Amino acid sequence: MHVLTSNILKALAEWGEGSEGNSSNEPEYIGDPNFVWHDVAIGQTAKFATLKLTLTGCSETKELKGSWDSVKADEGTKFIVFTYTVENTTKNEIDFSSDDFKLYDSQDREFSAYEDGYWYVDEVLVYETLSPNMPKKAATIYNVPDNA
């Protein structure tokens, strides 16, 4: 069973803000009360203060293929593609970007979204305005080591 483990900032209140440095070897999110963890199996929905996310798929691939181009993962790496629907549950428009999610593996390594993913997967949303109660298909792609 594929499970998405996501760390969403509590109530998304700090969306877009950076975090301060951490001098210890422990990952910054450990013990941080601003992080909320959700293990979400495919087909399940995670509800947050402003969004609902329903995981629709998770796959690993060595190559991303778009309508016009493709890219292969570097030697020793792979792409992980999460697909989901996202819905704004507020009464106002909100800004959303698929690239805002971090991925943490079983070794507590942090990975940012693959920044060129929108070239290969149409559902990668970049600075999208979400209207209230209108679900939208989305995807987030990560380039990670093969052992992640």
PARO-846998 format. One line per 4 residues: number of its first residue (from 1); their letters; for each residue x, y, z of N, C-alpha, C. Coordinates in pm, 1 decimal. Each point is the difference from the previous one (the first is absolute). Layout:
REM residues N
NUM = A = X:Y:Z:X:Y:Z:X:Y:Z ~ ...
END
This chain:
REM residues 148
1 = MHVL = 85.5:-117.8:0.0:-85.5:117.8:0.0:89.5:123.4:0.0 ~ -29.5:95.7:-86.0:74.4:125.7:-3.8:-59.8:95.1:103.4 ~ 85.9:65.4:74.9:-44.6:95.3:100.5:78.9:128.5:-18.2 ~ -71.2:111.3:-1.2:63.0:131.0:-7.2:15.4:50.7:142.1
5 = TSNI = 121.7:29.4:39.4:23.2:63.0:128.2:34.4:143.9:-29.4 ~ -83.8:88.5:45.6:21.9:140.1:-32.5:12.8:82.2:126.2 ~ 76.0:104.6:-8.1:12.6:92.9:110.8:-55.7:133.5:-45.6 ~ -119.0:29.6:43.7:-66.5:122.8:-38.3:9.0:94.5:118.8
9 = LKAL = 43.9:120.4:-25.1:8.1:96.9:108.3:-137.7:18.0:62.6 ~ -4.0:3.0:130.0:-125.5:8.6:73.7:-86.0:111.5:-56.3 ~ -119.0:-38.9:-45.9:-100.7:91.0:-55.1:52.5:79.8:-118.4 ~ 113.0:-46.2:-55.0:63.3:67.3:-113.3:23.5:148.1:26.7
13 = AEWG = 6.1:37.1:125.9:15.0:140.0:38.4:134.9:57.1:-41.2 ~ 100.9:-84.9:-6.5:132.7:47.8:-33.4:35.8:-30.4:-144.6 ~ -100.1:-24.2:-84.3:20.9:-34.0:-140.8:95.2:99.9:-64.5 ~ 105.9:-47.8:-57.8:92.1:85.6:-72.8:108.9:62.3:84.8
17 = EGSE = -9.2:-11.5:131.3:103.2:58.7:84.5:110.4:-101.4:21.9 ~ 122.4:45.2:7.7:113.2:-88.8:24.3:8.0:-37.7:146.0 ~ 79.4:-101.7:29.0:21.1:-38.8:138.3:140.7:40.6:40.7 ~ 19.4:17.0:128.0:130.1:40.8:50.2:92.5:-120.8:4.9
21 = GNSS = 127.9:25.8:0.7:99.0:-106.8:1.5:-8.5:-86.5:124.7 ~ 58.7:-116.6:-8.1:-0.2:-95.8:108.8:142.9:-48.4:15.2 ~ 60.1:21.7:116.0:140.0:-34.7:17.9:19.3:-146.1:38.3 ~ -104.9:-70.9:39.7:15.2:-140.2:36.8:-3.8:-86.8:-124.2
25 = NEPE = 32.0:-127.6:15.7:-7.3:-95.2:-111.0:-141.4:-51.2:-21.2 ~ -90.1:33.9:89.2:-138.1:-45.2:-9.2:-74.6:80.9:-106.1 ~ -81.4:-65.1:-83.8:-76.6:75.8:-100.0:-85.2:107.4:66.7 ~ -15.9:113.9:-67.8:-70.0:114.4:57.6:-142.7:-30.0:41.5
29 = YIGD = -67.1:-92.1:-68.7:-140.4:-25.4:29.3:-20.6:-82.7:125.9 ~ 103.5:-69.3:49.4:-15.2:-83.3:118.7:-31.5:88.8:120.3 ~ -113.7:-24.9:61.5:-39.5:75.3:118.9:-55.7:138.3:-28.4 ~ -8.0:40.4:-124.1:-51.1:132.3:-35.0:-152.1:-1.4:6.0
33 = PNFV = -61.3:79.4:87.6:-146.6:-0.8:12.4:-71.7:58.7:-120.6 ~ 72.1:65.0:-92.1:-62.4:57.1:-119.0:-21.1:-101.7:-111.2 ~ 51.4:-121.4:16.7:-14.5:-102.7:-102.2:-106.2:-100.4:41.7 ~ -81.1:-38.2:-96.2:-101.8:-101.8:21.5:28.7:-111.3:-98.9
37 = WHDV = 9.6:-124.1:49.0:30.8:-113.7:-86.4:-127.4:-75.0:-32.4 ~ -11.6:-43.1:-125.0:-113.3:-79.7:-43.5:51.3:-115.1:-84.8 ~ -36.5:-121.9:36.6:24.5:-115.3:-85.4:-128.3:-22.5:-76.8 ~ 7.4:12.9:-131.3:-120.0:-5.8:-83.4:18.2:-109.5:-104.0
41 = AIGQ = -85.7:-101.3:4.9:3.2:-105.3:-101.3:-70.6:50.2:-125.4 ~ 30.8:-61.2:-113.8:-64.2:38.6:-125.4:-151.1:-12.4:15.6 ~ -68.9:106.3:-40.8:-145.5:4.8:10.7:-50.5:69.2:125.4 ~ 87.0:21.5:96.9:-40.7:67.8:122.5:22.6:150.2:-11.7
45 = TAKF = -72.0:74.5:82.8:6.5:145.3:-0.7:58.5:50.9:131.1 ~ 91.2:95.7:-10.4:53.0:70.8:116.8:-62.3:138.8:-0.2 ~ -58.5:39.0:113.7:-64.9:130.2:10.2:84.7:91.9:86.2 ~ 19.8:121.0:-50.7:76.3:101.4:70.1:-88.3:122.7:18.4
49 = ATLK = 52.2:103.3:59.4:-79.2:119.8:28.3:-53.6:65.6:-126.9 ~ 75.3:-4.5:-108.9:-41.4:70.5:-121.5:-12.3:-89.6:-122.9 ~ 44.6:-125.7:10.9:4.6:-90.0:-115.7:-45.2:-140.4:35.0 ~ -47.1:-70.6:-101.8:-18.0:-144.5:5.9:87.3:-59.1:-110.2
53 = LTLT = 80.3:-99.9:34.0:83.4:-70.0:-97.0:-41.0:-146.1:-2.5 ~ -29.9:-52.5:-118.2:-33.5:-140.9:-15.7:106.2:-63.1:-88.2 ~ 76.6:-92.1:56.2:106.9:-66.5:-74.2:-61.8:-95.1:-101.4 ~ 38.8:15.2:-127.8:-54.5:-85.4:-105.7:103.9:-95.1:-58.5
57 = GCSE = 127.8:24.6:26.3:101.5:-89.5:-52.6:139.7:32.9:47.8 ~ 86.3:-99.5:-8.6:141.3:16.6:34.3:77.3:-98.0:-86.1 ~ 101.8:50.0:-70.6:79.1:-89.1:-84.9:145.4:43.0:-0.5 ~ 86.4:-96.7:-30.3:142.1:25.6:-18.1:32.7:-23.5:-146.0
61 = TKEL = 87.7:83.3:-55.2:37.8:-14.0:-140.0:142.1:51.3:-19.7 ~ 64.6:-50.0:-101.8:134.8:46.4:-35.9:-5.2:109.1:-106.0 ~ -120.6:23.2:-58.6:-12.0:99.7:-106.0:-136.3:67.9:6.6 ~ 0.7:131.6:-18.4:-123.5:77.4:-10.7:-18.8:34.8:-147.2
65 = KGSW = -120.0:-26.8:-52.3:-27.2:27.1:-141.1:-114.7:99.3:-10.2 ~ 26.9:111.4:-66.9:-101.9:99.8:-25.1:-43.0:-3.1:-145.0 ~ -87.6:90.9:-36.4:-47.8:6.7:-138.0:111.8:33.9:-98.1 ~ 96.3:79.6:44.7:103.2:49.0:-90.6:140.2:-47.1:33.4
69 = DSVK = 21.2:-48.6:120.1:135.8:-30.5:42.9:-3.8:-108.4:106.7 ~ 115.7:-51.8:34.1:11.5:-96.1:108.8:131.7:24.9:72.6 ~ 8.8:-52.7:121.2:122.7:11.9:78.5:20.0:-130.6:75.6 ~ 125.5:-46.2:1.4:34.1:-121.0:74.1:61.6:39.9:133.2
73 = ADEG = -28.6:-79.4:100.9:60.4:22.9:131.2:150.3:-25.3:-9.9 ~ 76.5:77.9:73.5:144.4:-19.6:2.4:33.1:-138.4:54.8 ~ 118.4:-48.3:-31.0:46.6:-129.4:49.1:-13.9:-4.9:152.4 ~ -60.3:-106.8:50.3:-16.0:-17.9:144.2:-119.8:71.9:59.1
77 = TKFI = -84.2:59.5:-86.2:-118.4:69.8:49.9:-124.9:-47.0:-73.8 ~ -114.3:41.0:51.0:-129.9:-30.3:-59.9:-93.7:116.2:27.5 ~ -109.9:2.4:-71.9:-105.4:97.5:24.8:-113.0:-68.6:75.6 ~ -55.5:69.3:95.3:-122.2:-44.8:67.7:-107.8:101.5:-34.1
81 = VFTY = -112.7:-50.2:-50.9:-109.7:85.9:-42.8:-122.1:-29.0:85.9 ~ -44.1:100.4:76.1:-123.9:-8.0:77.0:-107.3:74.1:-78.0 ~ -116.1:-62.1:-19.7:-113.5:68.0:-61.5:-112.2:6.9:102.7 ~ -75.6:108.4:-4.9:-104.5:22.6:98.8:-98.1:104.1:-52.1
85 = TVEN = -112.3:10.9:67.4:-88.6:113.5:-24.6:12.4:91.8:119.8 ~ -7.0:127.6:-27.9:9.0:101.3:104.5:-123.9:87.1:-9.5 ~ -56.4:32.6:115.6:-120.7:83.5:2.8:13.7:106.9:107.7 ~ -24.7:122.4:-38.4:-2.4:113.6:91.4:-130.7:-8.5:79.2
89 = TTKN = 8.8:-10.1:131.2:-120.2:-12.8:83.1:-40.1:130.7:67.7 ~ 62.0:109.4:-41.7:-35.1:130.0:56.8:-105.7:67.6:-87.2 ~ -37.2:121.0:35.7:-96.5:77.1:-79.2:68.9:97.7:-95.0 ~ 131.6:4.4:3.6:76.9:93.2:-83.8:99.8:-77.2:-84.5
93 = EIDF = 47.6:62.8:-106.6:105.0:-59.7:-81.0:127.7:-9.7:82.3 ~ 79.4:-104.5:-26.8:131.2:-12.5:63.1:100.8:-38.0:-108.1 ~ 125.4:32.9:23.7:107.7:-36.0:-91.0:56.0:-134.5:41.5 ~ 33.5:-82.3:-98.2:49.4:-135.2:26.0:108.6:-32.7:-100.7
97 = SSDD = 102.6:-70.8:45.7:104.9:-47.7:-88.3:36.8:-142.4:40.4 ~ 1.6:-89.3:-96.8:36.4:-139.4:26.2:141.5:-11.7:56.1 ~ 83.1:97.9:-28.5:140.3:-4.5:40.9:22.9:32.9:147.1 ~ -105.3:36.0:72.4:17.1:41.7:138.7:13.6:-115.5:99.1
101 = FKLY = -16.0:-123.0:-45.2:6.1:-115.2:89.5:139.6:-59.4:3.1 ~ 48.5:-31.3:120.0:128.0:-68.5:17.8:-27.7:-148.9:16.9 ~ 94.0:-81.7:-39.9:-8.4:-144.4:17.1:110.6:-42.5:94.6 ~ -33.6:-82.9:98.9:98.0:-54.8:92.8:-0.3:-150.7:-16.6
105 = DSQD = 118.4:-58.0:-15.9:6.4:-145.5:-16.0:20.3:-67.7:134.7 ~ 13.6:-132.0:-2.0:13.4:-77.4:124.0:131.3:28.3:72.4 ~ 94.0:66.6:-67.4:126.7:37.4:61.3:-2.0:145.4:46.5 ~ -118.9:61.9:1.5:-20.6:139.4:40.6:73.1:100.5:-88.7
109 = REFS = 22.7:-36.4:-126.0:56.9:94.9:-95.1:-113.7:80.7:-61.3 ~ 24.4:129.2:-19.2:-102.3:90.7:-53.7:23.8:24.7:-148.2 ~ -108.7:-7.4:-79.4:8.0:24.7:-143.2:-104.1:103.4:-40.0 ~ 42.4:95.5:-80.2:-92.0:98.7:-56.9:-56.7:-56.0:-130.1
113 = AYED = -110.3:56.4:-43.1:-61.9:-42.2:-125.0:94.8:28.0:-116.9 ~ -7.4:-84.3:-100.4:80.2:15.2:-121.7:-50.3:124.2:-73.2 ~ 84.7:101.3:-11.6:-44.7:131.6:-47.4:-41.5:4.6:-146.1 ~ 44.0:-93.2:-80.4:-38.3:0.5:-141.7:-113.3:-97.6:-30.4
117 = GYWY = -65.0:-50.9:102.2:-104.3:-100.1:-18.6:-114.9:44.4:-88.4 ~ -30.3:128.3:1.3:-113.1:50.4:-78.9:22.0:-16.0:-150.6 ~ 123.5:-19.8:-43.5:28.0:-22.7:-141.9:-47.4:-137.8:-46.1 ~ -11.0:-92.6:95.5:-25.8:-139.8:-35.2:-134.7:-53.8:48.6
121 = VDEV = -55.9:60.8:102.2:-128.0:-46.7:55.8:-93.6:120.3:8.9 ~ -108.5:-5.1:-74.3:-91.7:114.0:-8.3:-60.2:39.7:134.2 ~ -15.3:-94.5:90.4:-67.5:28.8:126.2:87.6:70.7:103.6 ~ 127.8:23.5:-30.8:84.1:75.6:92.8:-47.9:144.3:-4.1
125 = LVYE = -50.7:46.9:112.7:-55.9:134.8:7.8:105.7:95.4:53.9 ~ 21.9:109.1:-70.9:98.4:99.4:41.4:-72.5:131.9:21.6 ~ -5.9:43.4:125.2:-65.6:125.4:37.4:-140.7:9.5:-58.4 ~ -78.7:-100.1:27.7:-137.1:-9.6:-48.2:-94.5:62.2:102.2
129 = TLSP = -99.1:71.5:-46.9:-103.0:52.9:88.4:-114.4:-100.9:3.7 ~ -31.5:-47.7:120.6:-108.0:-96.7:16.7:-124.9:72.6:47.2 ~ -107.1:-15.3:-74.4:-128.8:55.6:40.8:-62.4:-92.9:104.4 ~ -88.9:51.9:83.7:-61.0:-82.9:104.1:-78.5:-117.9:-56.9
133 = NMPK = 16.5:-114.5:63.6:-78.8:-121.3:-24.9:-0.6:-47.4:-144.2 ~ 112.5:16.5:-69.1:14.5:-49.4:-137.3:124.9:-88.7:-5.3 ~ -15.6:-132.3:20.0:116.1:-90.5:0.0:79.0:8.6:-130.2 ~ 131.3:-12.8:12.0:88.3:9.7:-115.9:102.9:-113.2:8.9
137 = KAAT = 29.4:-63.0:-113.6:102.6:-102.9:-3.8:136.7:64.8:14.7 ~ 87.2:-65.5:74.4:133.2:54.5:23.9:101.5:-113.6:9.6 ~ 127.3:35.2:-11.0:108.9:-96.6:14.0:121.1:68.9:59.7 ~ 78.1:-76.3:74.4:128.1:47.3:50.8:102.7:-107.4:-32.7
141 = IYNV = 114.2:43.3:-54.9:105.1:-91.4:-43.5:126.1:26.1:81.6 ~ 66.6:-107.1:37.8:127.0:10.3:72.3:105.7:-80.7:-73.8 ~ 123.0:48.1:-1.1:114.5:-74.9:-50.0:79.6:-40.0:121.6 ~ 9.8:-129.5:25.8:60.4:-50.7:123.2:98.9:-110.7:-32.1
145 = PDNA = 90.2:-31.3:94.5:91.4:-113.2:-21.3:-78.7:-130.6:-11.9 ~ 56.4:-96.9:-69.6:-66.7:-129.3:-15.3:-33.2:-66.4:133.7 ~ 78.0:30.0:104.8:-23.0:-64.1:130.3:-97.7:77.4:89.0 ~ -65.1:101.3:-54.3:-98.1:75.5:78.9:-132.4:-72.8:4.3
END
